[in-house]
Structure formats: structure tokens, C-alpha cells
Amino acid sequence: MLRHPRKNARALRFKPPEKFETLEVAKKRRQKCIAHLMALTNNEKAQVPATKLLSCRKSARCRSGACPVCMRLYRLRWIKECCKLLAQLGDVYRVSMILDHASLEPDSLHLLDLPKFLEAQQTAINRALPDDLKVIIIGGIDISLNTLENGDAHWCPHLYLLIASASGQGLSKDVLDDSLKPMARRSSASRPYMSTLVKQHGLGKPPCPGLIPLPLSPEEVLAKVVSYALKAAFVHRSGYGYIRRLSNEQSHNTRPQSLRGPSLTEALLFMGQHGPGKRVLLRGVRRFGRPERFVLRLGRRLKA
Ligand SMILES: [Zn+2]
């Protein structure tokens, strides 16, 4: 069936961010995950996601959050749909928050009830923002295993949100910081809260200093930033020493590394319990359709 030419043009304009993982890389990662889980012959629980990932085919995707191929497909769709939606709106801010009192000890990731946790964060954000502020939020939760300054390792939930004003008014960095900063961990060392304007009304020049090396078009900046909101996998973040960022904030000089050994097992078992889209947080936006072809639409209350 022929597609509408305008739809074709829209599809062609979409480009995943630079260095976005290729299908080949995702397939290799899937193979490594399967090998890691299958080697744990004494761990019956590990065999469940291993079998699922092994069954993943182009004609029948496994739709496991632990599957790098299914996550890649979901993220491609996610970036495309989010960019389309955000391009229609005014200023867009990104907010990154390490949540207060939300750390988990190693071996206890399974205790985190992800849907309930995200619902609680959603409620807290709704309460924190001014009542009359009409905003949409597109975001996700990332959980990294952090070890800073040789301290004890812990799982650290981290929200990454893109916030745009639906009415085109009332949203500013000051409003966001005053409302949301109290939700973040009270520590100056690990940059627990950060907000930046990433798109100005009408896709003007991209601000975001220090985040992405310029020159990138505003669309490319948006795609890159949206891709951060839903990470491909959990990582280990270790950090030594401090750096001063362009924003003049001091923070740990962290470096992401792939998870290994028991931490990788724990992360795969956790991610395997949830589909690729279950780490997403949405406010004022509705999601329709199956994971590989879903669409995002503005909520009814927010349409002009
Ligand atoms: Zn899969």
C-alpha cells in the first residue's frame, strides 16, 4: 500500500542521534546477556529471561526490557514520537534528578515495585508544580549502580524529564527549580538536580551549553536529549575527584561502565520483569499502540 507522501517525508526526516547503537551492536549485546544468564546454571530465575531473549525474532519480538534489540526498537520509536510532540510545543526544559531516600542496596533491586514507584514520583511532581501550570512531562527512570570515592555500591534511581509548557506560558527555569529541586537528594557532590532549557519556542538556536558539542541542529539536540530520558540499559557509575561544569556547578567526575557479574544478573532480572516502555513517565501525554509502533498524543485537556 502506498503511503501518503507527507507521511513519507516525515518518516524520512527522522534521524536517530549520532552514535545511536546499530542493530548489529544491539544483537551482540543480546547474545552477551543470554550467555551471561545461561552460564548461571544454578540460578533458575536467570533461565527465564535467558529463554525469552533467545526466542526474540524479527517476526516475533520478545518485548523484554532486558533485551537490547527490543529496547533499541522501542527507543527509536520513543525518540521519533517525543521529538514530533515536543516540536509542536514551546520552550522545553530537561530536568535531571537523583531522588532523595530512594537508594537501594545491592541484591535488593527486586524489592523496587517499579509501577508503584513511578506513580509515587508522578504524584509528587504533580503536587510540587504550581496548580495553574499546564505542562506536559515526558521522562524516564534510569537506575545505575553507583560507587563514588570508593564508597559502598548502591542502586541509584534517577529521573530524567523533559518538561514543556502546553499553554506556552508560565514555565521558566526558576519555576521548575523552586518546585522540583526539593525532591532531589540533598547532596552537593553528585549533582542531584539539574535543569536546562533545551529548546526555545519555535526550535530556535539550541542552548544546552556543555551538554552536547555544537554544531548540532535544534532537532539533533532534541533527539539526543530525548534519548537520555530512556537509556538502553543500566550501567555502573564510578567516580573519583570533582570537576567544575560549564554551569559552574561542582560535581563528581563519573564514568559509566558496563555492569558485570552479580550486578548484571540483578539488572537483567529486574529489567526482564518489565517491558521496554515500563520505565517511562508521562504527564499530559497519551501513548497508544504496540511497543514497536506506538504513538504519543497530547492529552485531551491540553489540546488547544
Ligand atoms: Zn527482544
py3Dmol code that shows the C-alpha trace and the ligand (Angstrom):
import py3Dmol

protein = """\
ATOM      1  CA  MET A   1       0.000   0.000   0.000  1.00  0.00           C
ATOM      2  CA  LEU A   2       1.317   3.455  -0.919  1.00  0.00           C
ATOM      3  CA  ARG A   3       1.927   5.789   1.972  1.00  0.00           C
ATOM      4  CA  HIS A   4       0.794   9.357   1.918  1.00  0.00           C
ATOM      5  CA  PRO A   5       3.720  11.441   0.519  1.00  0.00           C
ATOM      6  CA  ARG A   6       3.649  13.824   3.517  1.00  0.00           C
ATOM      7  CA  LYS A   7       3.844  10.884   5.906  1.00  0.00           C
ATOM      8  CA  ASN A   8       6.767   9.531   3.909  1.00  0.00           C
ATOM      9  CA  ALA A   9       8.572  12.862   4.108  1.00  0.00           C
ATOM     10  CA  ARG A  10       8.009  12.981   7.864  1.00  0.00           C
ATOM     11  CA  ALA A  11       9.389   9.473   8.255  1.00  0.00           C
ATOM     12  CA  LEU A  12      12.475  10.338   6.192  1.00  0.00           C
ATOM     13  CA  ARG A  13      13.233  13.455   8.257  1.00  0.00           C
ATOM     14  CA  PHE A  14      13.638  11.392  11.392  1.00  0.00           C
ATOM     15  CA  LYS A  15      17.223  10.541  12.141  1.00  0.00           C
ATOM     16  CA  PRO A  16      18.374   8.786  15.319  1.00  0.00           C
ATOM     17  CA  PRO A  17      21.027  10.701  17.267  1.00  0.00           C
ATOM     18  CA  GLU A  18      24.654  10.398  16.267  1.00  0.00           C
ATOM     19  CA  LYS A  19      26.325   7.289  17.742  1.00  0.00           C
ATOM     20  CA  PHE A  20      22.937   5.679  18.400  1.00  0.00           C
ATOM     21  CA  GLU A  21      23.592   1.954  18.680  1.00  0.00           C
ATOM     22  CA  THR A  22      23.218  -0.069  15.490  1.00  0.00           C
ATOM     23  CA  LEU A  23      21.151  -3.233  15.181  1.00  0.00           C
ATOM     24  CA  GLU A  24      24.360  -5.276  14.980  1.00  0.00           C
ATOM     25  CA  VAL A  25      25.630  -3.829  18.274  1.00  0.00           C
ATOM     26  CA  ALA A  26      22.267  -4.497  19.951  1.00  0.00           C
ATOM     27  CA  LYS A  27      22.285  -8.103  18.676  1.00  0.00           C
ATOM     28  CA  LYS A  28      25.802  -8.657  20.042  1.00  0.00           C
ATOM     29  CA  ARG A  29      24.740  -7.249  23.415  1.00  0.00           C
ATOM     30  CA  ARG A  30      21.711  -9.549  23.431  1.00  0.00           C
ATOM     31  CA  GLN A  31      23.994 -12.511  22.783  1.00  0.00           C
ATOM     32  CA  LYS A  32      26.238 -11.489  25.694  1.00  0.00           C
ATOM     33  CA  CYS A  33      23.214 -11.136  28.007  1.00  0.00           C
ATOM     34  CA  ILE A  34      21.944 -14.593  27.006  1.00  0.00           C
ATOM     35  CA  ALA A  35      25.399 -16.148  27.540  1.00  0.00           C
ATOM     36  CA  HIS A  36      25.715 -14.436  30.951  1.00  0.00           C
ATOM     37  CA  LEU A  37      22.309 -15.670  32.133  1.00  0.00           C
ATOM     38  CA  MET A  38      22.651 -19.189  30.731  1.00  0.00           C
ATOM     39  CA  ALA A  39      26.020 -19.634  32.452  1.00  0.00           C
ATOM     40  CA  LEU A  40      24.215 -19.273  35.795  1.00  0.00           C
ATOM     41  CA  THR A  41      23.100 -22.889  35.744  1.00  0.00           C
ATOM     42  CA  ASN A  42      22.304 -22.908  39.485  1.00  0.00           C
ATOM     43  CA  ASN A  43      20.048 -19.874  39.180  1.00  0.00           C
ATOM     44  CA  GLU A  44      16.643 -20.979  37.884  1.00  0.00           C
ATOM     45  CA  LYS A  45      15.316 -17.412  37.845  1.00  0.00           C
ATOM     46  CA  ALA A  46      18.046 -16.394  35.389  1.00  0.00           C
ATOM     47  CA  GLN A  47      16.941 -19.022  32.889  1.00  0.00           C
ATOM     48  CA  VAL A  48      13.539 -17.336  32.398  1.00  0.00           C
ATOM     49  CA  PRO A  49      14.827 -14.086  30.788  1.00  0.00           C
ATOM     50  CA  ALA A  50      17.557 -16.095  29.002  1.00  0.00           C
ATOM     51  CA  THR A  51      14.923 -18.242  27.256  1.00  0.00           C
ATOM     52  CA  LYS A  52      12.866 -15.167  26.456  1.00  0.00           C
ATOM     53  CA  LEU A  53      15.780 -13.306  24.888  1.00  0.00           C
ATOM     54  CA  LEU A  54      16.745 -16.437  22.963  1.00  0.00           C
ATOM     55  CA  SER A  55      13.265 -16.550  21.410  1.00  0.00           C
ATOM     56  CA  CYS A  56      13.461 -12.949  20.110  1.00  0.00           C
ATOM     57  CA  ARG A  57      12.961 -12.871  16.314  1.00  0.00           C
ATOM     58  CA  LYS A  58      12.174 -10.169  13.770  1.00  0.00           C
ATOM     59  CA  SER A  59       8.741 -11.745  13.239  1.00  0.00           C
ATOM     60  CA  ALA A  60       8.069 -12.200  16.977  1.00  0.00           C
ATOM     61  CA  ARG A  61       9.876  -9.826  19.318  1.00  0.00           C
ATOM     62  CA  CYS A  62      10.303 -10.918  22.944  1.00  0.00           C
ATOM     63  CA  ARG A  63       9.414  -7.406  24.232  1.00  0.00           C
ATOM     64  CA  SER A  64      11.544  -7.841  27.311  1.00  0.00           C
ATOM     65  CA  GLY A  65      13.069  -4.779  28.946  1.00  0.00           C
ATOM     66  CA  ALA A  66      16.264  -6.830  29.284  1.00  0.00           C
ATOM     67  CA  CYS A  67      16.521  -7.394  25.518  1.00  0.00           C
ATOM     68  CA  PRO A  68      18.875  -4.873  23.863  1.00  0.00           C
ATOM     69  CA  VAL A  69      17.233  -5.407  20.443  1.00  0.00           C
ATOM     70  CA  CYS A  70      13.706  -4.758  21.736  1.00  0.00           C
ATOM     71  CA  MET A  71      14.935  -1.798  23.813  1.00  0.00           C
ATOM     72  CA  ARG A  72      16.603  -0.354  20.720  1.00  0.00           C
ATOM     73  CA  LEU A  73      13.407  -0.652  18.702  1.00  0.00           C
ATOM     74  CA  TYR A  74      11.406   0.951  21.470  1.00  0.00           C
ATOM     75  CA  ARG A  75      13.899   3.781  21.889  1.00  0.00           C
ATOM     76  CA  LEU A  76      13.927   4.542  18.170  1.00  0.00           C
ATOM     77  CA  ARG A  77      10.160   4.919  18.263  1.00  0.00           C
ATOM     78  CA  TRP A  78      10.383   6.844  21.536  1.00  0.00           C
ATOM     79  CA  ILE A  79      12.817   9.398  20.139  1.00  0.00           C
ATOM     80  CA  LYS A  80      10.778   9.878  16.972  1.00  0.00           C
ATOM     81  CA  GLU A  81       7.442  10.289  18.769  1.00  0.00           C
ATOM     82  CA  CYS A  82       8.820  12.524  21.546  1.00  0.00           C
ATOM     83  CA  CYS A  83      10.596  14.812  19.062  1.00  0.00           C
ATOM     84  CA  LYS A  84       7.442  15.133  16.968  1.00  0.00           C
ATOM     85  CA  LEU A  85       5.402  16.063  20.016  1.00  0.00           C
ATOM     86  CA  LEU A  86       7.933  18.440  21.575  1.00  0.00           C
ATOM     87  CA  ALA A  87       8.499  20.230  18.257  1.00  0.00           C
ATOM     88  CA  GLN A  88       4.856  21.396  18.409  1.00  0.00           C
ATOM     89  CA  LEU A  89       5.297  22.922  21.846  1.00  0.00           C
ATOM     90  CA  GLY A  90       7.022  25.982  23.238  1.00  0.00           C
ATOM     91  CA  ASP A  91      10.098  26.017  25.470  1.00  0.00           C
ATOM     92  CA  VAL A  92      11.346  22.605  26.556  1.00  0.00           C
ATOM     93  CA  TYR A  93      13.420  22.090  29.692  1.00  0.00           C
ATOM     94  CA  ARG A  94      15.267  18.986  30.732  1.00  0.00           C
ATOM     95  CA  VAL A  95      15.389  18.167  34.423  1.00  0.00           C
ATOM     96  CA  SER A  96      17.661  15.548  35.866  1.00  0.00           C
ATOM     97  CA  MET A  97      17.031  14.466  39.469  1.00  0.00           C
ATOM     98  CA  ILE A  98      18.644  11.939  41.758  1.00  0.00           C
ATOM     99  CA  LEU A  99      15.814  11.172  44.131  1.00  0.00           C
ATOM    100  CA  ASP A 100      16.102  11.627  47.856  1.00  0.00           C
ATOM    101  CA  HIS A 101      15.827   8.479  50.048  1.00  0.00           C
ATOM    102  CA  ALA A 102      15.494   6.181  47.032  1.00  0.00           C
ATOM    103  CA  SER A 103      18.834   4.346  47.022  1.00  0.00           C
ATOM    104  CA  LEU A 104      18.825   0.565  47.173  1.00  0.00           C
ATOM    105  CA  GLU A 105      21.467  -1.806  48.457  1.00  0.00           C
ATOM    106  CA  PRO A 106      22.982  -4.311  46.017  1.00  0.00           C
ATOM    107  CA  ASP A 107      20.853  -7.509  45.853  1.00  0.00           C
ATOM    108  CA  SER A 108      17.714  -5.544  46.672  1.00  0.00           C
ATOM    109  CA  LEU A 109      16.710  -4.189  43.248  1.00  0.00           C
ATOM    110  CA  HIS A 110      13.952  -6.807  43.100  1.00  0.00           C
ATOM    111  CA  LEU A 111      12.292  -5.063  46.056  1.00  0.00           C
ATOM    112  CA  LEU A 112      11.578  -1.995  43.938  1.00  0.00           C
ATOM    113  CA  ASP A 113       7.975  -2.027  42.685  1.00  0.00           C
ATOM    114  CA  LEU A 114       8.591  -0.015  39.517  1.00  0.00           C
ATOM    115  CA  PRO A 115       4.973   0.887  38.562  1.00  0.00           C
ATOM    116  CA  LYS A 116       4.198   1.984  42.147  1.00  0.00           C
ATOM    117  CA  PHE A 117       7.474   3.888  42.404  1.00  0.00           C
ATOM    118  CA  LEU A 118       6.831   5.771  39.160  1.00  0.00           C
ATOM    119  CA  GLU A 119       3.264   6.510  40.206  1.00  0.00           C
ATOM    120  CA  ALA A 120       4.528   7.936  43.509  1.00  0.00           C
ATOM    121  CA  GLN A 121       7.045  10.128  41.666  1.00  0.00           C
ATOM    122  CA  GLN A 122       4.316  11.299  39.300  1.00  0.00           C
ATOM    123  CA  THR A 123       2.087  12.244  42.236  1.00  0.00           C
ATOM    124  CA  ALA A 124       4.961  14.059  43.965  1.00  0.00           C
ATOM    125  CA  ILE A 125       5.741  16.012  40.781  1.00  0.00           C
ATOM    126  CA  ASN A 126       2.062  16.908  40.301  1.00  0.00           C
ATOM    127  CA  ARG A 127       1.909  18.199  43.876  1.00  0.00           C
ATOM    128  CA  ALA A 128       5.163  20.103  43.538  1.00  0.00           C
ATOM    129  CA  LEU A 129       4.288  22.004  40.350  1.00  0.00           C
ATOM    130  CA  PRO A 130       2.001  25.066  40.612  1.00  0.00           C
ATOM    131  CA  ASP A 131      -1.681  24.146  40.098  1.00  0.00           C
ATOM    132  CA  ASP A 132      -2.212  26.572  37.253  1.00  0.00           C
ATOM    133  CA  LEU A 133       0.850  25.455  35.274  1.00  0.00           C
ATOM    134  CA  LYS A 134      -0.164  23.400  32.244  1.00  0.00           C
ATOM    135  CA  VAL A 135       2.845  21.297  31.360  1.00  0.00           C
ATOM    136  CA  ILE A 136       3.498  18.038  29.666  1.00  0.00           C
ATOM    137  CA  ILE A 137       6.202  15.750  31.000  1.00  0.00           C
ATOM    138  CA  ILE A 138       7.994  13.090  29.017  1.00  0.00           C
ATOM    139  CA  GLY A 139      10.562  11.242  31.023  1.00  0.00           C
ATOM    140  CA  GLY A 140      12.066   8.065  32.233  1.00  0.00           C
ATOM    141  CA  ILE A 141      13.799   6.453  35.138  1.00  0.00           C
ATOM    142  CA  ASP A 142      17.353   5.248  34.996  1.00  0.00           C
ATOM    143  CA  ILE A 143      18.851   3.119  37.750  1.00  0.00           C
ATOM    144  CA  SER A 144      22.625   2.997  37.909  1.00  0.00           C
ATOM    145  CA  LEU A 145      24.913   1.170  40.299  1.00  0.00           C
ATOM    146  CA  ASN A 146      26.938   3.999  41.845  1.00  0.00           C
ATOM    147  CA  THR A 147      30.244   3.828  43.626  1.00  0.00           C
ATOM    148  CA  LEU A 148      31.711   7.242  44.353  1.00  0.00           C
ATOM    149  CA  GLU A 149      35.082   7.819  46.018  1.00  0.00           C
ATOM    150  CA  ASN A 150      35.436   4.084  46.758  1.00  0.00           C
ATOM    151  CA  GLY A 151      32.232   4.211  48.806  1.00  0.00           C
ATOM    152  CA  ASP A 152      29.784   1.331  49.090  1.00  0.00           C
ATOM    153  CA  ALA A 153      27.943   0.478  45.889  1.00  0.00           C
ATOM    154  CA  HIS A 154      24.237   1.250  45.758  1.00  0.00           C
ATOM    155  CA  TRP A 155      21.494   1.298  43.135  1.00  0.00           C
ATOM    156  CA  CYS A 156      20.558   4.891  42.478  1.00  0.00           C
ATOM    157  CA  PRO A 157      17.218   5.782  40.812  1.00  0.00           C
ATOM    158  CA  HIS A 158      17.488   8.870  38.687  1.00  0.00           C
ATOM    159  CA  LEU A 159      14.659  10.720  36.915  1.00  0.00           C
ATOM    160  CA  TYR A 160      15.301  12.431  33.597  1.00  0.00           C
ATOM    161  CA  LEU A 161      12.401  14.587  32.468  1.00  0.00           C
ATOM    162  CA  LEU A 162      11.574  16.795  29.510  1.00  0.00           C
ATOM    163  CA  ILE A 163       9.071  19.418  30.545  1.00  0.00           C
ATOM    164  CA  ALA A 164       7.246  21.666  28.112  1.00  0.00           C
ATOM    165  CA  SER A 165       4.550  24.210  28.622  1.00  0.00           C
ATOM    166  CA  ALA A 166       1.308  23.237  26.919  1.00  0.00           C
ATOM    167  CA  SER A 167      -0.062  26.766  27.096  1.00  0.00           C
ATOM    168  CA  GLY A 168       3.212  28.454  26.129  1.00  0.00           C
ATOM    169  CA  GLN A 169       3.159  30.492  29.336  1.00  0.00           C
ATOM    170  CA  GLY A 170       4.228  30.339  32.935  1.00  0.00           C
ATOM    171  CA  LEU A 171       7.080  27.862  32.577  1.00  0.00           C
ATOM    172  CA  SER A 172      10.563  29.011  33.450  1.00  0.00           C
ATOM    173  CA  LYS A 173      13.730  27.576  34.926  1.00  0.00           C
ATOM    174  CA  ASP A 174      13.023  29.395  38.204  1.00  0.00           C
ATOM    175  CA  VAL A 175       9.522  27.903  38.468  1.00  0.00           C
ATOM    176  CA  LEU A 176      10.865  24.403  37.807  1.00  0.00           C
ATOM    177  CA  ASP A 177      13.786  24.739  40.204  1.00  0.00           C
ATOM    178  CA  ASP A 178      11.636  26.132  43.025  1.00  0.00           C
ATOM    179  CA  SER A 179       9.094  23.319  42.558  1.00  0.00           C
ATOM    180  CA  LEU A 180      11.203  20.252  41.818  1.00  0.00           C
ATOM    181  CA  LYS A 181      14.575  20.797  43.462  1.00  0.00           C
ATOM    182  CA  PRO A 182      13.255  19.851  46.945  1.00  0.00           C
ATOM    183  CA  MET A 183      12.514  16.347  45.559  1.00  0.00           C
ATOM    184  CA  ALA A 184      16.182  15.747  44.764  1.00  0.00           C
ATOM    185  CA  ARG A 185      18.796  14.290  47.081  1.00  0.00           C
ATOM    186  CA  ARG A 186      20.389  16.860  49.344  1.00  0.00           C
ATOM    187  CA  SER A 187      23.995  16.431  48.398  1.00  0.00           C
ATOM    188  CA  SER A 188      26.250  18.834  46.606  1.00  0.00           C
ATOM    189  CA  ALA A 189      28.661  16.157  45.402  1.00  0.00           C
ATOM    190  CA  SER A 190      26.790  14.075  42.862  1.00  0.00           C
ATOM    191  CA  ARG A 191      24.856  16.808  41.042  1.00  0.00           C
ATOM    192  CA  PRO A 192      21.485  15.624  42.360  1.00  0.00           C
ATOM    193  CA  TYR A 193      19.472  18.226  40.453  1.00  0.00           C
ATOM    194  CA  MET A 194      19.973  19.993  37.177  1.00  0.00           C
ATOM    195  CA  SER A 195      17.688  21.848  34.787  1.00  0.00           C
ATOM    196  CA  THR A 196      18.445  23.364  31.384  1.00  0.00           C
ATOM    197  CA  LEU A 197      16.485  24.942  28.583  1.00  0.00           C
ATOM    198  CA  VAL A 198      16.979  22.661  25.571  1.00  0.00           C
ATOM    199  CA  LYS A 199      14.563  24.091  23.048  1.00  0.00           C
ATOM    200  CA  GLN A 200      13.316  27.608  22.676  1.00  0.00           C
ATOM    201  CA  HIS A 201       9.938  28.423  21.235  1.00  0.00           C
ATOM    202  CA  GLY A 202       9.868  27.628  17.506  1.00  0.00           C
ATOM    203  CA  LEU A 203      13.012  25.466  17.630  1.00  0.00           C
ATOM    204  CA  GLY A 204      15.316  28.450  17.907  1.00  0.00           C
ATOM    205  CA  LYS A 205      19.034  28.156  18.497  1.00  0.00           C
ATOM    206  CA  PRO A 206      19.889  25.282  20.830  1.00  0.00           C
ATOM    207  CA  PRO A 207      21.171  26.387  24.236  1.00  0.00           C
ATOM    208  CA  CYS A 208      22.310  23.465  26.419  1.00  0.00           C
ATOM    209  CA  PRO A 209      25.938  24.587  26.837  1.00  0.00           C
ATOM    210  CA  GLY A 210      28.369  21.871  27.769  1.00  0.00           C
ATOM    211  CA  LEU A 211      25.916  19.024  27.228  1.00  0.00           C
ATOM    212  CA  ILE A 212      26.430  18.355  23.556  1.00  0.00           C
ATOM    213  CA  PRO A 213      29.285  19.569  21.384  1.00  0.00           C
ATOM    214  CA  LEU A 214      27.951  22.012  18.827  1.00  0.00           C
ATOM    215  CA  PRO A 215      27.256  22.423  15.994  1.00  0.00           C
ATOM    216  CA  LEU A 216      24.131  20.319  16.056  1.00  0.00           C
ATOM    217  CA  SER A 217      20.794  21.404  14.673  1.00  0.00           C
ATOM    218  CA  PRO A 218      17.992  22.041  17.221  1.00  0.00           C
ATOM    219  CA  GLU A 219      16.328  18.812  16.023  1.00  0.00           C
ATOM    220  CA  GLU A 220      19.525  16.857  16.639  1.00  0.00           C
ATOM    221  CA  VAL A 221      19.887  18.335  20.127  1.00  0.00           C
ATOM    222  CA  LEU A 222      16.291  17.419  20.919  1.00  0.00           C
ATOM    223  CA  ALA A 223      16.754  13.826  19.651  1.00  0.00           C
ATOM    224  CA  LYS A 224      19.906  13.444  21.746  1.00  0.00           C
ATOM    225  CA  VAL A 225      18.291  14.808  24.880  1.00  0.00           C
ATOM    226  CA  VAL A 226      15.167  12.674  24.417  1.00  0.00           C
ATOM    227  CA  SER A 227      17.339   9.567  24.028  1.00  0.00           C
ATOM    228  CA  TYR A 228      18.838  10.217  27.503  1.00  0.00           C
ATOM    229  CA  ALA A 229      15.387  10.014  29.086  1.00  0.00           C
ATOM    230  CA  LEU A 230      15.129   6.311  28.264  1.00  0.00           C
ATOM    231  CA  LYS A 231      18.510   4.630  28.492  1.00  0.00           C
ATOM    232  CA  ALA A 232      19.295   1.392  26.674  1.00  0.00           C
ATOM    233  CA  ALA A 233      20.491  -0.345  29.837  1.00  0.00           C
ATOM    234  CA  PHE A 234      21.555   0.212  33.423  1.00  0.00           C
ATOM    235  CA  VAL A 235      25.239   0.977  33.980  1.00  0.00           C
ATOM    236  CA  HIS A 236      27.810   1.137  36.739  1.00  0.00           C
ATOM    237  CA  ARG A 237      28.895   4.695  37.533  1.00  0.00           C
ATOM    238  CA  SER A 238      32.120   5.082  39.406  1.00  0.00           C
ATOM    239  CA  GLY A 239      33.625   8.443  40.211  1.00  0.00           C
ATOM    240  CA  TYR A 240      36.774   9.883  41.677  1.00  0.00           C
ATOM    241  CA  GLY A 241      37.542  13.542  42.166  1.00  0.00           C
ATOM    242  CA  TYR A 242      35.483  16.515  41.148  1.00  0.00           C
ATOM    243  CA  ILE A 243      35.042  18.603  38.039  1.00  0.00           C
ATOM    244  CA  ARG A 244      33.587  22.046  37.586  1.00  0.00           C
ATOM    245  CA  ARG A 245      30.970  22.108  34.857  1.00  0.00           C
ATOM    246  CA  LEU A 246      30.208  24.956  32.457  1.00  0.00           C
ATOM    247  CA  SER A 247      27.217  25.803  34.647  1.00  0.00           C
ATOM    248  CA  ASN A 248      29.853  26.446  37.395  1.00  0.00           C
ATOM    249  CA  GLU A 249      28.463  23.572  39.478  1.00  0.00           C
ATOM    250  CA  GLN A 250      30.919  21.204  41.073  1.00  0.00           C
ATOM    251  CA  SER A 251      30.144  17.519  40.671  1.00  0.00           C
ATOM    252  CA  HIS A 252      31.726  14.086  40.719  1.00  0.00           C
ATOM    253  CA  ASN A 253      33.689  13.122  37.662  1.00  0.00           C
ATOM    254  CA  THR A 254      31.751   9.934  36.936  1.00  0.00           C
ATOM    255  CA  ARG A 255      32.353   7.419  34.188  1.00  0.00           C
ATOM    256  CA  PRO A 256      29.726   4.903  33.050  1.00  0.00           C
ATOM    257  CA  GLN A 257      30.855   1.296  32.636  1.00  0.00           C
ATOM    258  CA  SER A 258      29.015  -1.870  31.686  1.00  0.00           C
ATOM    259  CA  LEU A 259      27.636  -3.896  34.571  1.00  0.00           C
ATOM    260  CA  ARG A 260      29.348  -7.205  35.272  1.00  0.00           C
ATOM    261  CA  GLY A 261      28.889 -10.311  37.376  1.00  0.00           C
ATOM    262  CA  PRO A 262      26.131 -10.329  40.037  1.00  0.00           C
ATOM    263  CA  SER A 263      25.162  -6.700  39.291  1.00  0.00           C
ATOM    264  CA  LEU A 264      24.492  -7.544  35.645  1.00  0.00           C
ATOM    265  CA  THR A 265      22.411 -10.557  36.709  1.00  0.00           C
ATOM    266  CA  GLU A 266      20.429  -8.399  39.100  1.00  0.00           C
ATOM    267  CA  ALA A 267      19.816  -5.696  36.497  1.00  0.00           C
ATOM    268  CA  LEU A 268      18.789  -8.190  33.782  1.00  0.00           C
ATOM    269  CA  LEU A 269      16.368  -9.957  36.131  1.00  0.00           C
ATOM    270  CA  PHE A 270      14.848  -6.615  37.110  1.00  0.00           C
ATOM    271  CA  MET A 271      14.613  -5.243  33.563  1.00  0.00           C
ATOM    272  CA  GLY A 272      13.290  -8.605  32.345  1.00  0.00           C
ATOM    273  CA  GLN A 273      10.245  -8.185  34.606  1.00  0.00           C
ATOM    274  CA  HIS A 274       9.220  -5.021  32.817  1.00  0.00           C
ATOM    275  CA  GLY A 275       8.555  -4.313  29.150  1.00  0.00           C
ATOM    276  CA  PRO A 276      10.674  -1.766  27.236  1.00  0.00           C
ATOM    277  CA  GLY A 277       8.171   1.056  27.872  1.00  0.00           C
ATOM    278  CA  LYS A 278       7.684   0.492  31.600  1.00  0.00           C
ATOM    279  CA  ARG A 279      10.479   2.831  32.663  1.00  0.00           C
ATOM    280  CA  VAL A 280       8.641   5.777  31.127  1.00  0.00           C
ATOM    281  CA  LEU A 281       6.885   8.578  32.990  1.00  0.00           C
ATOM    282  CA  LEU A 282       4.269  10.634  31.102  1.00  0.00           C
ATOM    283  CA  ARG A 283       2.080  13.532  32.166  1.00  0.00           C
ATOM    284  CA  GLY A 284      -0.403  15.171  29.797  1.00  0.00           C
ATOM    285  CA  VAL A 285       0.572  12.709  27.065  1.00  0.00           C
ATOM    286  CA  ARG A 286      -1.165   9.511  25.997  1.00  0.00           C
ATOM    287  CA  ARG A 287       0.532   6.507  24.447  1.00  0.00           C
ATOM    288  CA  PHE A 288      -1.269   4.211  22.013  1.00  0.00           C
ATOM    289  CA  GLY A 289      -0.281   1.068  20.157  1.00  0.00           C
ATOM    290  CA  ARG A 290       2.125  -1.822  20.424  1.00  0.00           C
ATOM    291  CA  PRO A 291       5.721  -1.219  21.578  1.00  0.00           C
ATOM    292  CA  GLU A 292       7.302  -1.163  18.119  1.00  0.00           C
ATOM    293  CA  ARG A 293       4.736   1.203  16.569  1.00  0.00           C
ATOM    294  CA  PHE A 294       3.276   3.242  19.434  1.00  0.00           C
ATOM    295  CA  VAL A 295       2.282   6.867  19.019  1.00  0.00           C
ATOM    296  CA  LEU A 296       2.221   9.715  21.527  1.00  0.00           C
ATOM    297  CA  ARG A 297      -0.594  12.251  21.582  1.00  0.00           C
ATOM    298  CA  LEU A 298      -1.257  15.283  23.716  1.00  0.00           C
ATOM    299  CA  GLY A 299      -3.825  14.588  26.432  1.00  0.00           C
ATOM    300  CA  ARG A 300      -7.333  15.879  25.779  1.00  0.00           C
ATOM    301  CA  ARG A 301      -7.128  18.535  28.486  1.00  0.00           C
ATOM    302  CA  LEU A 302      -4.018  20.032  26.964  1.00  0.00           C
ATOM    303  CA  LYS A 303      -5.114  20.293  23.355  1.00  0.00           C
ATOM    304  CA  ALA A 304      -5.735  23.845  22.224  1.00  0.00           C
TER     305      ALA A 304
END
"""
ligand_1 = """\
1
ZN
Zn 13.732 -8.973 22.139
"""
view = py3Dmol.view(width=600, height=400)
view.addModel(protein, "pdb")
view.setStyle({"model": 0}, {"cartoon": {"style": "trace"}})
view.addModel(ligand_1, "xyz")
view.setStyle({"model": 1}, {"stick": {}})
view.zoomTo()
view.show()
